[in-house]
Amino acid sequence: MATNFTVLFHARKKVKTDQSLLIYLRVTIDGNRFESSIHRQIDKDKWIPKVEKAKGNSEETKSLNDYLDLMRNRAFNFQRELLME
């Protein structure tokens, strides 16, 4: 049974000369990590690592943040299902 479960998003540079970052989802279960790209990218200046979200009020930013919330909720729903088994 999973006792320690964390979900976080982080962004990494795509290439050294590019200003955009690729966003990754990292799930850790009892010390075992799984990391996967969520196939979204963001401008380097719009990513807030501390809150794991994009800053701004544009429709694009709102859409990305909604998607991140959806992915986080899906991960926690998966955790709940594992705990119920």
HTML snippet that shows the backbone in 3Dmol.js (N, CA, C, O; Angstrom):
<script src="https://3Dmol.org/build/3Dmol-min.js"></script>
<div id="view" style="width:600px;height:400px;position:relative"></div>
<script>
const pdb = `
ATOM      1  N   MET A   1       0.836  -1.168   0.000  1.00  0.00           N
ATOM      2  CA  MET A   1       0.000   0.000   0.000  1.00  0.00           C
ATOM      3  C   MET A   1       0.893   1.248   0.000  1.00  0.00           C
ATOM      4  O   MET A   1       1.870   1.310   0.746  1.00  0.00           O
ATOM      5  N   ALA A   2       0.567   2.218  -0.816  1.00  0.00           N
ATOM      6  CA  ALA A   2       1.365   3.439  -0.921  1.00  0.00           C
ATOM      7  C   ALA A   2       1.128   4.328   0.293  1.00  0.00           C
ATOM      8  O   ALA A   2       0.000   4.744   0.556  1.00  0.00           O
ATOM      9  N   THR A   3       2.188   4.614   1.026  1.00  0.00           N
ATOM     10  CA  THR A   3       2.056   5.473   2.196  1.00  0.00           C
ATOM     11  C   THR A   3       2.527   6.887   1.912  1.00  0.00           C
ATOM     12  O   THR A   3       2.034   7.829   2.531  1.00  0.00           O
ATOM     13  N   ASN A   4       3.462   7.062   0.999  1.00  0.00           N
ATOM     14  CA  ASN A   4       3.989   8.379   0.673  1.00  0.00           C
ATOM     15  C   ASN A   4       3.757   8.629  -0.810  1.00  0.00           C
ATOM     16  O   ASN A   4       4.325   7.936  -1.654  1.00  0.00           O
ATOM     17  N   PHE A   5       2.928   9.614  -1.129  1.00  0.00           N
ATOM     18  CA  PHE A   5       2.543   9.881  -2.503  1.00  0.00           C
ATOM     19  C   PHE A   5       2.643  11.380  -2.736  1.00  0.00           C
ATOM     20  O   PHE A   5       1.978  12.160  -2.054  1.00  0.00           O
ATOM     21  N   THR A   6       3.472  11.793  -3.700  1.00  0.00           N
ATOM     22  CA  THR A   6       3.577  13.218  -4.032  1.00  0.00           C
ATOM     23  C   THR A   6       3.443  13.408  -5.536  1.00  0.00           C
ATOM     24  O   THR A   6       3.816  12.544  -6.330  1.00  0.00           O
ATOM     25  N   VAL A   7       2.901  14.560  -5.902  1.00  0.00           N
ATOM     26  CA  VAL A   7       2.731  14.942  -7.303  1.00  0.00           C
ATOM     27  C   VAL A   7       3.288  16.339  -7.455  1.00  0.00           C
ATOM     28  O   VAL A   7       2.959  17.230  -6.672  1.00  0.00           O
ATOM     29  N   LEU A   8       4.135  16.540  -8.462  1.00  0.00           N
ATOM     30  CA  LEU A   8       4.618  17.886  -8.734  1.00  0.00           C
ATOM     31  C   LEU A   8       4.829  18.076 -10.223  1.00  0.00           C
ATOM     32  O   LEU A   8       4.984  17.121 -10.984  1.00  0.00           O
ATOM     33  N   PHE A   9       4.831  19.340 -10.611  1.00  0.00           N
ATOM     34  CA  PHE A   9       5.125  19.715 -11.989  1.00  0.00           C
ATOM     35  C   PHE A   9       6.404  20.531 -11.974  1.00  0.00           C
ATOM     36  O   PHE A   9       6.627  21.343 -11.076  1.00  0.00           O
ATOM     37  N   HIS A  10       7.236  20.309 -12.970  1.00  0.00           N
ATOM     38  CA  HIS A  10       8.432  21.134 -13.123  1.00  0.00           C
ATOM     39  C   HIS A  10       8.677  21.340 -14.599  1.00  0.00           C
ATOM     40  O   HIS A  10       8.168  20.603 -15.443  1.00  0.00           O
ATOM     41  N   ALA A  11       9.467  22.357 -14.894  1.00  0.00           N
ATOM     42  CA  ALA A  11       9.722  22.715 -16.290  1.00  0.00           C
ATOM     43  C   ALA A  11      11.222  22.705 -16.542  1.00  0.00           C
ATOM     44  O   ALA A  11      12.017  23.109 -15.693  1.00  0.00           O
ATOM     45  N   ARG A  12      11.590  22.234 -17.729  1.00  0.00           N
ATOM     46  CA  ARG A  12      12.998  22.187 -18.133  1.00  0.00           C
ATOM     47  C   ARG A  12      13.149  22.802 -19.514  1.00  0.00           C
ATOM     48  O   ARG A  12      12.228  22.788 -20.331  1.00  0.00           O
ATOM     49  N   LYS A  13      14.335  23.340 -19.749  1.00  0.00           N
ATOM     50  CA  LYS A  13      14.624  23.908 -21.067  1.00  0.00           C
ATOM     51  C   LYS A  13      14.564  22.840 -22.132  1.00  0.00           C
ATOM     52  O   LYS A  13      14.994  21.703 -21.941  1.00  0.00           O
ATOM     53  N   LYS A  14      14.017  23.244 -23.256  1.00  0.00           N
ATOM     54  CA  LYS A  14      13.950  22.349 -24.402  1.00  0.00           C
ATOM     55  C   LYS A  14      15.324  22.260 -25.055  1.00  0.00           C
ATOM     56  O   LYS A  14      15.880  21.172 -25.204  1.00  0.00           O
ATOM     57  N   VAL A  15      15.856  23.390 -25.434  1.00  0.00           N
ATOM     58  CA  VAL A  15      17.210  23.490 -25.977  1.00  0.00           C
ATOM     59  C   VAL A  15      17.843  24.744 -25.394  1.00  0.00           C
ATOM     60  O   VAL A  15      17.133  25.641 -24.941  1.00  0.00           O
ATOM     61  N   LYS A  16      19.143  24.816 -25.400  1.00  0.00           N
ATOM     62  CA  LYS A  16      19.840  25.923 -24.741  1.00  0.00           C
ATOM     63  C   LYS A  16      19.471  27.299 -25.279  1.00  0.00           C
ATOM     64  O   LYS A  16      19.433  28.262 -24.513  1.00  0.00           O
ATOM     65  N   THR A  17      19.202  27.415 -26.558  1.00  0.00           N
ATOM     66  CA  THR A  17      18.937  28.731 -27.136  1.00  0.00           C
ATOM     67  C   THR A  17      17.463  29.102 -27.091  1.00  0.00           C
ATOM     68  O   THR A  17      17.112  30.252 -27.355  1.00  0.00           O
ATOM     69  N   ASP A  18      16.606  28.168 -26.766  1.00  0.00           N
ATOM     70  CA  ASP A  18      15.169  28.410 -26.748  1.00  0.00           C
ATOM     71  C   ASP A  18      14.736  28.971 -25.394  1.00  0.00           C
ATOM     72  O   ASP A  18      15.281  28.580 -24.362  1.00  0.00           O
ATOM     73  N   GLN A  19      13.773  29.874 -25.388  1.00  0.00           N
ATOM     74  CA  GLN A  19      13.258  30.463 -24.152  1.00  0.00           C
ATOM     75  C   GLN A  19      12.041  29.705 -23.607  1.00  0.00           C
ATOM     76  O   GLN A  19      11.504  30.070 -22.561  1.00  0.00           O
ATOM     77  N   SER A  20      11.609  28.660 -24.305  1.00  0.00           N
ATOM     78  CA  SER A  20      10.457  27.916 -23.821  1.00  0.00           C
ATOM     79  C   SER A  20      10.903  26.712 -23.003  1.00  0.00           C
ATOM     80  O   SER A  20      11.999  26.185 -23.188  1.00  0.00           O
ATOM     81  N   LEU A  21      10.033  26.294 -22.101  1.00  0.00           N
ATOM     82  CA  LEU A  21      10.300  25.172 -21.214  1.00  0.00           C
ATOM     83  C   LEU A  21       9.266  24.084 -21.453  1.00  0.00           C
ATOM     84  O   LEU A  21       8.098  24.372 -21.715  1.00  0.00           O
ATOM     85  N   LEU A  22       9.696  22.845 -21.363  1.00  0.00           N
ATOM     86  CA  LEU A  22       8.769  21.720 -21.411  1.00  0.00           C
ATOM     87  C   LEU A  22       8.323  21.418 -19.992  1.00  0.00           C
ATOM     88  O   LEU A  22       9.132  21.463 -19.065  1.00  0.00           O
ATOM     89  N   ILE A  23       7.045  21.110 -19.810  1.00  0.00           N
ATOM     90  CA  ILE A  23       6.504  20.849 -18.484  1.00  0.00           C
ATOM     91  C   ILE A  23       6.398  19.338 -18.277  1.00  0.00           C
ATOM     92  O   ILE A  23       5.927  18.603 -19.145  1.00  0.00           O
ATOM     93  N   TYR A  24       6.847  18.900 -17.108  1.00  0.00           N
ATOM     94  CA  TYR A  24       6.839  17.480 -16.748  1.00  0.00           C
ATOM     95  C   TYR A  24       6.025  17.258 -15.481  1.00  0.00           C
ATOM     96  O   TYR A  24       5.966  18.113 -14.598  1.00  0.00           O
ATOM     97  N   LEU A  25       5.412  16.107 -15.417  1.00  0.00           N
ATOM     98  CA  LEU A  25       4.720  15.638 -14.224  1.00  0.00           C
ATOM     99  C   LEU A  25       5.612  14.606 -13.557  1.00  0.00           C
ATOM    100  O   LEU A  25       6.099  13.683 -14.209  1.00  0.00           O
ATOM    101  N   ARG A  26       5.828  14.765 -12.250  1.00  0.00           N
ATOM    102  CA  ARG A  26       6.613  13.786 -11.499  1.00  0.00           C
ATOM    103  C   ARG A  26       5.747  13.264 -10.354  1.00  0.00           C
ATOM    104  O   ARG A  26       5.257  14.032  -9.526  1.00  0.00           O
ATOM    105  N   VAL A  27       5.570  11.947 -10.324  1.00  0.00           N
ATOM    106  CA  VAL A  27       4.837  11.290  -9.246  1.00  0.00           C
ATOM    107  C   VAL A  27       5.838  10.434  -8.487  1.00  0.00           C
ATOM    108  O   VAL A  27       6.603   9.679  -9.087  1.00  0.00           O
ATOM    109  N   THR A  28       5.828  10.556  -7.162  1.00  0.00           N
ATOM    110  CA  THR A  28       6.694   9.750  -6.318  1.00  0.00           C
ATOM    111  C   THR A  28       5.816   8.931  -5.380  1.00  0.00           C
ATOM    112  O   THR A  28       4.981   9.472  -4.656  1.00  0.00           O
ATOM    113  N   ILE A  29       6.021   7.620  -5.406  1.00  0.00           N
ATOM    114  CA  ILE A  29       5.271   6.713  -4.542  1.00  0.00           C
ATOM    115  C   ILE A  29       6.281   5.919  -3.735  1.00  0.00           C
ATOM    116  O   ILE A  29       7.048   5.125  -4.281  1.00  0.00           O
ATOM    117  N   ASP A  30       6.272   6.142  -2.430  1.00  0.00           N
ATOM    118  CA  ASP A  30       7.201   5.462  -1.520  1.00  0.00           C
ATOM    119  C   ASP A  30       8.643   5.532  -2.005  1.00  0.00           C
ATOM    120  O   ASP A  30       9.369   4.539  -1.944  1.00  0.00           O
ATOM    121  N   GLY A  31       9.062   6.703  -2.486  1.00  0.00           N
ATOM    122  CA  GLY A  31      10.443   6.897  -2.917  1.00  0.00           C
ATOM    123  C   GLY A  31      10.730   6.521  -4.357  1.00  0.00           C
ATOM    124  O   GLY A  31      11.822   6.799  -4.852  1.00  0.00           O
ATOM    125  N   ASN A  32       9.783   5.897  -5.045  1.00  0.00           N
ATOM    126  CA  ASN A  32       9.960   5.532  -6.452  1.00  0.00           C
ATOM    127  C   ASN A  32       9.362   6.613  -7.331  1.00  0.00           C
ATOM    128  O   ASN A  32       8.182   6.941  -7.206  1.00  0.00           O
ATOM    129  N   ARG A  33      10.176   7.170  -8.224  1.00  0.00           N
ATOM    130  CA  ARG A  33       9.733   8.260  -9.090  1.00  0.00           C
ATOM    131  C   ARG A  33       9.296   7.779 -10.454  1.00  0.00           C
ATOM    132  O   ARG A  33       9.853   6.841 -11.024  1.00  0.00           O
ATOM    133  N   PHE A  34       8.279   8.456 -10.954  1.00  0.00           N
ATOM    134  CA  PHE A  34       7.842   8.306 -12.336  1.00  0.00           C
ATOM    135  C   PHE A  34       7.722   9.714 -12.882  1.00  0.00           C
ATOM    136  O   PHE A  34       7.077  10.568 -12.276  1.00  0.00           O
ATOM    137  N   GLU A  35       8.342   9.958 -14.028  1.00  0.00           N
ATOM    138  CA  GLU A  35       8.318  11.291 -14.617  1.00  0.00           C
ATOM    139  C   GLU A  35       7.937  11.181 -16.076  1.00  0.00           C
ATOM    140  O   GLU A  35       8.410  10.300 -16.795  1.00  0.00           O
ATOM    141  N   SER A  36       7.067  12.095 -16.507  1.00  0.00           N
ATOM    142  CA  SER A  36       6.620  12.068 -17.890  1.00  0.00           C
ATOM    143  C   SER A  36       6.300  13.489 -18.355  1.00  0.00           C
ATOM    144  O   SER A  36       5.811  14.317 -17.586  1.00  0.00           O
ATOM    145  N   SER A  37       6.582  13.744 -19.610  1.00  0.00           N
ATOM    146  CA  SER A  37       6.207  15.022 -20.204  1.00  0.00           C
ATOM    147  C   SER A  37       4.691  15.069 -20.334  1.00  0.00           C
ATOM    148  O   SER A  37       4.058  14.061 -20.646  1.00  0.00           O
ATOM    149  N   ILE A  38       4.112  16.240 -20.096  1.00  0.00           N
ATOM    150  CA  ILE A  38       2.667  16.374 -20.303  1.00  0.00           C
ATOM    151  C   ILE A  38       2.384  16.982 -21.683  1.00  0.00           C
ATOM    152  O   ILE A  38       1.247  17.335 -21.997  1.00  0.00           O
ATOM    153  N   HIS A  39       3.418  17.095 -22.485  1.00  0.00           N
ATOM    154  CA  HIS A  39       3.323  17.589 -23.866  1.00  0.00           C
ATOM    155  C   HIS A  39       2.780  19.014 -23.945  1.00  0.00           C
ATOM    156  O   HIS A  39       2.004  19.360 -24.835  1.00  0.00           O
ATOM    157  N   ARG A  40       3.212  19.820 -22.987  1.00  0.00           N
ATOM    158  CA  ARG A  40       2.886  21.239 -22.972  1.00  0.00           C
ATOM    159  C   ARG A  40       4.189  22.002 -22.749  1.00  0.00           C
ATOM    160  O   ARG A  40       5.124  21.491 -22.133  1.00  0.00           O
ATOM    161  N   GLN A  41       4.234  23.217 -23.253  1.00  0.00           N
ATOM    162  CA  GLN A  41       5.400  24.055 -23.027  1.00  0.00           C
ATOM    163  C   GLN A  41       4.957  25.453 -22.662  1.00  0.00           C
ATOM    164  O   GLN A  41       3.812  25.843 -22.890  1.00  0.00           O
ATOM    165  N   ILE A  42       5.891  26.203 -22.087  1.00  0.00           N
ATOM    166  CA  ILE A  42       5.571  27.545 -21.602  1.00  0.00           C
ATOM    167  C   ILE A  42       6.808  28.423 -21.746  1.00  0.00           C
ATOM    168  O   ILE A  42       7.939  27.937 -21.707  1.00  0.00           O
ATOM    169  N   ASP A  43       6.581  29.708 -21.910  1.00  0.00           N
ATOM    170  CA  ASP A  43       7.677  30.666 -21.951  1.00  0.00           C
ATOM    171  C   ASP A  43       8.346  30.699 -20.581  1.00  0.00           C
ATOM    172  O   ASP A  43       7.676  30.666 -19.549  1.00  0.00           O
ATOM    173  N   LYS A  44       9.655  30.762 -20.585  1.00  0.00           N
ATOM    174  CA  LYS A  44      10.450  30.721 -19.354  1.00  0.00           C
ATOM    175  C   LYS A  44       9.991  31.765 -18.331  1.00  0.00           C
ATOM    176  O   LYS A  44       9.954  31.478 -17.134  1.00  0.00           O
ATOM    177  N   ASP A  45       9.644  32.958 -18.782  1.00  0.00           N
ATOM    178  CA  ASP A  45       9.258  34.046 -17.883  1.00  0.00           C
ATOM    179  C   ASP A  45       7.861  33.874 -17.288  1.00  0.00           C
ATOM    180  O   ASP A  45       7.504  34.581 -16.346  1.00  0.00           O
ATOM    181  N   LYS A  46       7.075  32.955 -17.818  1.00  0.00           N
ATOM    182  CA  LYS A  46       5.703  32.770 -17.331  1.00  0.00           C
ATOM    183  C   LYS A  46       5.550  31.601 -16.359  1.00  0.00           C
ATOM    184  O   LYS A  46       4.452  31.377 -15.850  1.00  0.00           O
ATOM    185  N   TRP A  47       6.614  30.856 -16.090  1.00  0.00           N
ATOM    186  CA  TRP A  47       6.525  29.697 -15.203  1.00  0.00           C
ATOM    187  C   TRP A  47       6.920  30.084 -13.777  1.00  0.00           C
ATOM    188  O   TRP A  47       7.954  30.717 -13.568  1.00  0.00           O
ATOM    189  N   ILE A  48       6.100  29.706 -12.804  1.00  0.00           N
ATOM    190  CA  ILE A  48       6.385  29.966 -11.391  1.00  0.00           C
ATOM    191  C   ILE A  48       6.645  28.620 -10.713  1.00  0.00           C
ATOM    192  O   ILE A  48       5.700  27.913 -10.362  1.00  0.00           O
ATOM    193  N   PRO A  49       7.919  28.260 -10.526  1.00  0.00           N
ATOM    194  CA  PRO A  49       8.245  26.948  -9.971  1.00  0.00           C
ATOM    195  C   PRO A  49       7.683  26.703  -8.570  1.00  0.00           C
ATOM    196  O   PRO A  49       7.285  25.584  -8.246  1.00  0.00           O
ATOM    197  N   LYS A  50       7.652  27.729  -7.755  1.00  0.00           N
ATOM    198  CA  LYS A  50       7.216  27.568  -6.369  1.00  0.00           C
ATOM    199  C   LYS A  50       5.761  27.084  -6.269  1.00  0.00           C
ATOM    200  O   LYS A  50       5.429  26.288  -5.390  1.00  0.00           O
ATOM    201  N   VAL A  51       4.912  27.559  -7.157  1.00  0.00           N
ATOM    202  CA  VAL A  51       3.494  27.152  -7.129  1.00  0.00           C
ATOM    203  C   VAL A  51       3.162  26.157  -8.240  1.00  0.00           C
ATOM    204  O   VAL A  51       2.028  25.689  -8.346  1.00  0.00           O
ATOM    205  N   GLU A  52       4.157  25.838  -9.065  1.00  0.00           N
ATOM    206  CA  GLU A  52       4.016  24.865 -10.149  1.00  0.00           C
ATOM    207  C   GLU A  52       2.882  25.230 -11.101  1.00  0.00           C
ATOM    208  O   GLU A  52       2.081  24.381 -11.493  1.00  0.00           O
ATOM    209  N   LYS A  53       2.831  26.512 -11.465  1.00  0.00           N
ATOM    210  CA  LYS A  53       1.793  27.008 -12.370  1.00  0.00           C
ATOM    211  C   LYS A  53       2.341  28.124 -13.247  1.00  0.00           C
ATOM    212  O   LYS A  53       3.437  28.640 -13.029  1.00  0.00           O
ATOM    213  N   ALA A  54       1.538  28.478 -14.249  1.00  0.00           N
ATOM    214  CA  ALA A  54       1.871  29.595 -15.126  1.00  0.00           C
ATOM    215  C   ALA A  54       1.283  30.879 -14.554  1.00  0.00           C
ATOM    216  O   ALA A  54       0.221  30.860 -13.930  1.00  0.00           O
ATOM    217  N   LYS A  55       1.976  31.992 -14.768  1.00  0.00           N
ATOM    218  CA  LYS A  55       1.439  33.267 -14.291  1.00  0.00           C
ATOM    219  C   LYS A  55       0.826  34.022 -15.460  1.00  0.00           C
ATOM    220  O   LYS A  55       1.246  33.881 -16.608  1.00  0.00           O
ATOM    221  N   GLY A  56      -0.165  34.819 -15.138  1.00  0.00           N
ATOM    222  CA  GLY A  56      -0.834  35.622 -16.146  1.00  0.00           C
ATOM    223  C   GLY A  56      -2.318  35.357 -16.171  1.00  0.00           C
ATOM    224  O   GLY A  56      -2.815  34.438 -15.519  1.00  0.00           O
ATOM    225  N   ASN A  57      -3.025  36.182 -16.939  1.00  0.00           N
ATOM    226  CA  ASN A  57      -4.485  36.083 -17.039  1.00  0.00           C
ATOM    227  C   ASN A  57      -4.967  35.738 -18.432  1.00  0.00           C
ATOM    228  O   ASN A  57      -6.169  35.756 -18.694  1.00  0.00           O
ATOM    229  N   SER A  58      -4.046  35.425 -19.327  1.00  0.00           N
ATOM    230  CA  SER A  58      -4.459  35.137 -20.702  1.00  0.00           C
ATOM    231  C   SER A  58      -5.244  33.830 -20.752  1.00  0.00           C
ATOM    232  O   SER A  58      -5.153  33.011 -19.838  1.00  0.00           O
ATOM    233  N   GLU A  59      -5.990  33.644 -21.786  1.00  0.00           N
ATOM    234  CA  GLU A  59      -6.767  32.419 -21.973  1.00  0.00           C
ATOM    235  C   GLU A  59      -5.851  31.206 -22.050  1.00  0.00           C
ATOM    236  O   GLU A  59      -6.183  30.136 -21.542  1.00  0.00           O
ATOM    237  N   GLU A  60      -4.707  31.377 -22.683  1.00  0.00           N
ATOM    238  CA  GLU A  60      -3.721  30.295 -22.803  1.00  0.00           C
ATOM    239  C   GLU A  60      -3.203  29.874 -21.418  1.00  0.00           C
ATOM    240  O   GLU A  60      -3.083  28.683 -21.128  1.00  0.00           O
ATOM    241  N   THR A  61      -2.902  30.854 -20.579  1.00  0.00           N
ATOM    242  CA  THR A  61      -2.417  30.572 -19.229  1.00  0.00           C
ATOM    243  C   THR A  61      -3.488  29.880 -18.396  1.00  0.00           C
ATOM    244  O   THR A  61      -3.203  28.898 -17.711  1.00  0.00           O
ATOM    245  N   LYS A  62      -4.705  30.380 -18.449  1.00  0.00           N
ATOM    246  CA  LYS A  62      -5.806  29.758 -17.711  1.00  0.00           C
ATOM    247  C   LYS A  62      -6.026  28.324 -18.159  1.00  0.00           C
ATOM    248  O   LYS A  62      -6.262  27.436 -17.340  1.00  0.00           O
ATOM    249  N   SER A  63      -5.946  28.104 -19.455  1.00  0.00           N
ATOM    250  CA  SER A  63      -6.122  26.761 -19.994  1.00  0.00           C
ATOM    251  C   SER A  63      -5.020  25.817 -19.505  1.00  0.00           C
ATOM    252  O   SER A  63      -5.297  24.677 -19.130  1.00  0.00           O
ATOM    253  N   LEU A  64      -3.784  26.290 -19.510  1.00  0.00           N
ATOM    254  CA  LEU A  64      -2.669  25.472 -19.035  1.00  0.00           C
ATOM    255  C   LEU A  64      -2.828  25.150 -17.548  1.00  0.00           C
ATOM    256  O   LEU A  64      -2.653  24.000 -17.147  1.00  0.00           O
ATOM    257  N   ASN A  65      -3.154  26.143 -16.735  1.00  0.00           N
ATOM    258  CA  ASN A  65      -3.320  25.913 -15.306  1.00  0.00           C
ATOM    259  C   ASN A  65      -4.481  24.968 -15.012  1.00  0.00           C
ATOM    260  O   ASN A  65      -4.401  24.150 -14.096  1.00  0.00           O
ATOM    261  N   ASP A  66      -5.554  25.079 -15.783  1.00  0.00           N
ATOM    262  CA  ASP A  66      -6.673  24.140 -15.638  1.00  0.00           C
ATOM    263  C   ASP A  66      -6.225  22.720 -15.971  1.00  0.00           C
ATOM    264  O   ASP A  66      -6.609  21.765 -15.295  1.00  0.00           O
ATOM    265  N   TYR A  67      -5.412  22.588 -17.015  1.00  0.00           N
ATOM    266  CA  TYR A  67      -4.906  21.272 -17.405  1.00  0.00           C
ATOM    267  C   TYR A  67      -4.003  20.691 -16.316  1.00  0.00           C
ATOM    268  O   TYR A  67      -4.084  19.500 -16.017  1.00  0.00           O
ATOM    269  N   LEU A  68      -3.138  21.530 -15.716  1.00  0.00           N
ATOM    270  CA  LEU A  68      -2.277  21.074 -14.628  1.00  0.00           C
ATOM    271  C   LEU A  68      -3.119  20.610 -13.437  1.00  0.00           C
ATOM    272  O   LEU A  68      -2.805  19.592 -12.819  1.00  0.00           O
ATOM    273  N   ASP A  69      -4.174  21.339 -13.113  1.00  0.00           N
ATOM    274  CA  ASP A  69      -5.069  20.935 -12.023  1.00  0.00           C
ATOM    275  C   ASP A  69      -5.745  19.607 -12.332  1.00  0.00           C
ATOM    276  O   ASP A  69      -5.881  18.754 -11.455  1.00  0.00           O
ATOM    277  N   LEU A  70      -6.166  19.434 -13.576  1.00  0.00           N
ATOM    278  CA  LEU A  70      -6.793  18.180 -13.991  1.00  0.00           C
ATOM    279  C   LEU A  70      -5.826  17.008 -13.852  1.00  0.00           C
ATOM    280  O   LEU A  70      -6.197  15.949 -13.346  1.00  0.00           O
ATOM    281  N   MET A  71      -4.597  17.197 -14.297  1.00  0.00           N
ATOM    282  CA  MET A  71      -3.593  16.138 -14.196  1.00  0.00           C
ATOM    283  C   MET A  71      -3.292  15.806 -12.730  1.00  0.00           C
ATOM    284  O   MET A  71      -3.146  14.635 -12.379  1.00  0.00           O
ATOM    285  N   ARG A  72      -3.202  16.810 -11.889  1.00  0.00           N
ATOM    286  CA  ARG A  72      -2.944  16.600 -10.464  1.00  0.00           C
ATOM    287  C   ARG A  72      -4.109  15.812  -9.836  1.00  0.00           C
ATOM    288  O   ARG A  72      -3.888  14.876  -9.067  1.00  0.00           O
ATOM    289  N   ASN A  73      -5.342  16.199 -10.170  1.00  0.00           N
ATOM    290  CA  ASN A  73      -6.512  15.496  -9.640  1.00  0.00           C
ATOM    291  C   ASN A  73      -6.561  14.043 -10.100  1.00  0.00           C
ATOM    292  O   ASN A  73      -6.913  13.154  -9.324  1.00  0.00           O
ATOM    293  N   ARG A  74      -6.213  13.805 -11.349  1.00  0.00           N
ATOM    294  CA  ARG A  74      -6.187  12.417 -11.851  1.00  0.00           C
ATOM    295  C   ARG A  74      -5.168  11.572 -11.101  1.00  0.00           C
ATOM    296  O   ARG A  74      -5.422  10.407 -10.798  1.00  0.00           O
ATOM    297  N   ALA A  75      -4.012  12.161 -10.802  1.00  0.00           N
ATOM    298  CA  ALA A  75      -2.985  11.428 -10.065  1.00  0.00           C
ATOM    299  C   ALA A  75      -3.480  11.094  -8.658  1.00  0.00           C
ATOM    300  O   ALA A  75      -3.265   9.979  -8.181  1.00  0.00           O
ATOM    301  N   PHE A  76      -4.135  12.037  -7.992  1.00  0.00           N
ATOM    302  CA  PHE A  76      -4.627  11.775  -6.645  1.00  0.00           C
ATOM    303  C   PHE A  76      -5.808  10.800  -6.655  1.00  0.00           C
ATOM    304  O   PHE A  76      -5.972  10.024  -5.714  1.00  0.00           O
ATOM    305  N   ASN A  77      -6.625  10.833  -7.701  1.00  0.00           N
ATOM    306  CA  ASN A  77      -7.694   9.837  -7.829  1.00  0.00           C
ATOM    307  C   ASN A  77      -7.105   8.443  -7.998  1.00  0.00           C
ATOM    308  O   ASN A  77      -7.629   7.472  -7.450  1.00  0.00           O
ATOM    309  N   PHE A  78      -6.022   8.345  -8.751  1.00  0.00           N
ATOM    310  CA  PHE A  78      -5.335   7.069  -8.928  1.00  0.00           C
ATOM    311  C   PHE A  78      -4.801   6.583  -7.587  1.00  0.00           C
ATOM    312  O   PHE A  78      -4.889   5.396  -7.274  1.00  0.00           O
ATOM    313  N   GLN A  79      -4.247   7.498  -6.796  1.00  0.00           N
ATOM    314  CA  GLN A  79      -3.746   7.132  -5.461  1.00  0.00           C
ATOM    315  C   GLN A  79      -4.887   6.594  -4.602  1.00  0.00           C
ATOM    316  O   GLN A  79      -4.734   5.578  -3.925  1.00  0.00           O
ATOM    317  N   ARG A  80      -6.014   7.269  -4.631  1.00  0.00           N
ATOM    318  CA  ARG A  80      -7.167   6.825  -3.829  1.00  0.00           C
ATOM    319  C   ARG A  80      -7.616   5.436  -4.253  1.00  0.00           C
ATOM    320  O   ARG A  80      -7.948   4.610  -3.403  1.00  0.00           O
ATOM    321  N   GLU A  81      -7.632   5.167  -5.545  1.00  0.00           N
ATOM    322  CA  GLU A  81      -8.011   3.844  -6.033  1.00  0.00           C
ATOM    323  C   GLU A  81      -7.031   2.779  -5.550  1.00  0.00           C
ATOM    324  O   GLU A  81      -7.438   1.679  -5.176  1.00  0.00           O
ATOM    325  N   LEU A  82      -5.740   3.107  -5.560  1.00  0.00           N
ATOM    326  CA  LEU A  82      -4.746   2.154  -5.069  1.00  0.00           C
ATOM    327  C   LEU A  82      -4.940   1.854  -3.588  1.00  0.00           C
ATOM    328  O   LEU A  82      -4.814   0.708  -3.159  1.00  0.00           O
ATOM    329  N   LEU A  83      -5.242   2.875  -2.820  1.00  0.00           N
ATOM    330  CA  LEU A  83      -5.434   2.691  -1.393  1.00  0.00           C
ATOM    331  C   LEU A  83      -6.688   1.868  -1.078  1.00  0.00           C
ATOM    332  O   LEU A  83      -6.734   1.163  -0.070  1.00  0.00           O
ATOM    333  N   MET A  84      -7.693   1.961  -1.934  1.00  0.00           N
ATOM    334  CA  MET A  84      -8.940   1.232  -1.710  1.00  0.00           C
ATOM    335  C   MET A  84      -8.799  -0.254  -2.039  1.00  0.00           C
ATOM    336  O   MET A  84      -9.571  -1.075  -1.543  1.00  0.00           O
ATOM    337  N   GLU A  85      -7.821  -0.601  -2.869  1.00  0.00           N
ATOM    338  CA  GLU A  85      -7.648  -2.017  -3.265  1.00  0.00           C
ATOM    339  C   GLU A  85      -7.047  -2.840  -2.175  1.00  0.00           C
ATOM    340  O   GLU A  85      -6.839  -4.041  -2.350  1.00  0.00           O
TER     341      GLU A  85
END
`;
const viewer = $3Dmol.createViewer("view");
viewer.addModel(pdb, "pdb");
viewer.setStyle({}, {cartoon: {color: "spectrum"}});
viewer.zoomTo();
viewer.render();
</script>
